[in-house]
């Protein structure tokens, strides 16, 4: 697992080739949220079961496939239910509820290169 990287408007972490990102007003977003996103991306969500990957550059919720100089990569942008799981404490293994998370205009996504060998 890589180190957590913080920028003004993002938190990033890569685990097992899954690049996890939380965008938005992140100064009050603790490390536990990006760590949990990375955990779920590598163990909870089964991306092999997703059969329809749309071609798009959007950050709207969904599953996308994109092209880049380094090759083809997939992107999973969390939907409202998954955002509640992550930030609202909706699952038993969720982090504690992040106060006013709905007002922070957060977007969370996971991306990875299709041909990466991890």
C-alpha positions as CSV (number, residue, x, y, z in Angstrom):
1,X,0.0,0.0,0.0
2,X,1.3,3.5,-0.8
3,X,1.3,6.4,1.5
4,X,-1.7,8.7,1.8
5,X,-1.3,11.8,-0.3
6,X,-3.1,14.9,0.6
7,X,-3.7,17.9,-1.6
8,X,-5.9,21.0,-1.0
9,X,-8.9,19.3,-2.6
10,X,-8.1,15.6,-2.6
11,X,-6.9,12.6,-0.6
12,X,-5.3,9.7,-2.5
13,X,-4.1,6.2,-1.7
14,X,-3.1,3.2,-3.9
15,X,-3.6,-0.3,-2.7
16,X,-3.1,-3.4,-4.8
17,X,-3.1,-1.3,-8.0
18,X,-6.4,0.4,-7.0
19,X,-5.9,4.2,-7.0
20,X,-8.5,5.6,-4.5
21,X,-9.4,9.2,-4.5
22,X,-11.7,11.5,-2.4
23,X,-12.2,14.9,-4.0
24,X,-13.8,18.0,-2.6
25,X,-13.6,19.9,0.7
26,X,-11.3,17.3,2.3
27,X,-9.5,19.2,5.1
28,X,-11.8,17.6,7.7
29,X,-11.8,14.1,6.1
30,X,-9.7,11.8,8.3
31,X,-7.4,9.2,6.9
32,X,-9.8,6.4,8.0
33,X,-12.1,7.3,5.1
34,X,-9.5,6.8,2.3
35,X,-8.2,3.7,4.1
36,X,-11.7,2.2,4.2
37,X,-12.3,3.2,0.5
38,X,-9.1,1.3,-0.4
39,X,-10.1,-1.7,1.8
40,X,-13.6,-1.9,0.1
41,X,-12.1,-1.4,-3.4
42,X,-9.7,-4.4,-2.9
43,X,-12.0,-6.8,-0.9
44,X,-15.7,-5.9,-0.8
45,X,-16.5,-4.8,-4.3
46,X,-16.2,-7.5,-7.0
47,X,-15.4,-5.6,-10.2
48,X,-15.3,-8.8,-12.2
49,X,-19.1,-9.0,-11.8
50,X,-19.5,-5.6,-13.6
51,X,-20.3,-6.4,-17.2
52,X,-21.1,-2.9,-18.5
53,X,-18.4,-0.3,-18.4
54,X,-19.3,2.9,-20.2
55,X,-16.9,5.1,-22.2
56,X,-17.0,8.5,-20.5
57,X,-14.9,11.1,-18.7
58,X,-17.6,12.0,-16.3
59,X,-17.4,11.9,-12.5
60,X,-21.1,11.0,-12.2
61,X,-21.7,7.7,-10.3
62,X,-21.1,4.6,-12.3
63,X,-18.5,2.3,-13.9
64,X,-16.4,3.7,-16.8
65,X,-13.6,2.6,-19.1
66,X,-11.2,5.2,-20.4
67,X,-8.1,5.5,-22.6
68,X,-4.9,7.2,-21.5
69,X,-1.3,7.3,-22.8
70,X,-0.4,4.5,-20.4
71,X,-3.3,2.3,-21.6
72,X,-6.9,1.5,-20.8
73,X,-8.1,2.1,-17.3
74,X,-11.4,1.6,-15.4
75,X,-13.0,4.0,-13.1
76,X,-15.7,3.3,-10.4
77,X,-17.3,6.5,-9.1
78,X,-19.3,5.8,-6.0
79,X,-23.0,6.2,-6.0
80,X,-25.1,7.8,-3.3
81,X,-25.6,4.6,-1.4
82,X,-21.8,3.8,-1.4
83,X,-21.1,7.4,-0.3
84,X,-23.5,6.9,2.6
85,X,-21.7,3.7,3.5
86,X,-18.4,5.5,3.5
87,X,-19.3,8.9,5.1
88,X,-22.6,8.3,6.9
89,X,-21.7,5.2,8.9
90,X,-24.3,3.1,7.0
91,X,-22.4,-0.2,7.2
92,X,-21.2,-2.1,10.3
93,X,-17.7,-1.7,9.2
94,X,-18.1,2.0,8.1
95,X,-16.0,4.7,9.7
96,X,-17.8,7.0,12.1
97,X,-20.2,9.5,10.4
98,X,-18.4,12.5,9.0
99,X,-20.1,15.6,10.2
100,X,-21.8,17.6,7.4
101,X,-20.3,15.4,4.7
102,X,-23.3,16.1,2.4
103,X,-22.3,19.8,2.4
104,X,-18.7,19.1,1.4
105,X,-19.5,18.2,-2.2
106,X,-17.4,15.1,-2.0
107,X,-16.7,12.7,-4.8
108,X,-15.0,9.3,-4.3
109,X,-13.7,7.1,-7.0
110,X,-11.4,4.1,-7.6
111,X,-9.4,3.7,-10.8
112,X,-6.9,1.2,-12.1
113,X,-5.1,0.3,-15.3
114,X,-6.6,-2.8,-16.9
115,X,-3.2,-4.3,-17.8
116,X,-1.5,-3.7,-14.5
117,X,-0.1,-6.8,-12.9
118,X,-0.4,-6.6,-9.1
